[in-house]
Amino acid sequence: MDASAAGPPPLNAPMLNAPTALNGPTLNTEMKDPVPTAFAEDLAKLGLSPNALPPIQQLDPRSLRRVMTLITRSLGASCTDCHEASDFGAPTPRKRVATHMWNSFAAGLAMKGGAPLFCDSCHQGRMTFLDRHDPTTLRAWMDRAFVAKLQRTDGQEHNCESCHGAGTGQSGAPFLKTWSTL
């Protein structure tokens, strides 16, 4: 069955393959190709265009809380996987990563052909979805699944550097670790 046909995981779905550290090794993880979001209609109901998401910092508090529900469903996560239980407003490494992922990937990329991309497109119910134990295999998969199947929403050429940053080429720069500290 097509992964997009199954729809998003329920809000109370267990988190699979939970990382122990940002950008750390994740073994025995089936890497699934990205799919168009199953949340396009949900985003539209919030008044957001799935094909033109604003920077997450521009969302009003009510919309942000509703978007957070979609993000937790997309990742099979709970709120406290990213937020401090005692202070949801406190900055955390995973909140910083989520902000960059929203702004760079959900708002900055789409499927080839223009179908919208959202957190569920890549995560598909799992907090982590990359098997990093073999860099050569990972690099080839990323080229096939992310570079070949996605496009930038700004019309610029999409390549490894669209996500990993200028000057990184195929190096697989660990941007999650960098983003978590910004």
Secondary structure as GFF3:
##gff-version 3
##sequence-region A 1 182
A	DSSP	alpha_helix	40	45	.	.	.	ID=ss1
A	DSSP	three_ten_helix	56	58	.	.	.	ID=ss2
A	DSSP	alpha_helix	61	75	.	.	.	ID=ss3
A	DSSP	three_ten_helix	79	81	.	.	.	ID=ss4
A	DSSP	alpha_helix	93	101	.	.	.	ID=ss5
A	DSSP	pi_helix	102	106	.	.	.	ID=ss6
A	DSSP	beta_strand	109	111	.	.	.	ID=ss7
A	DSSP	alpha_helix	119	123	.	.	.	ID=ss8
A	DSSP	alpha_helix	135	142	.	.	.	ID=ss9
A	DSSP	pi_helix	143	147	.	.	.	ID=ss10
A	DSSP	beta_strand	150	152	.	.	.	ID=ss11
A	DSSP	alpha_helix	160	164	.	.	.	ID=ss12
A	DSSP	alpha_helix	175	181	.	.	.	ID=ss13
###
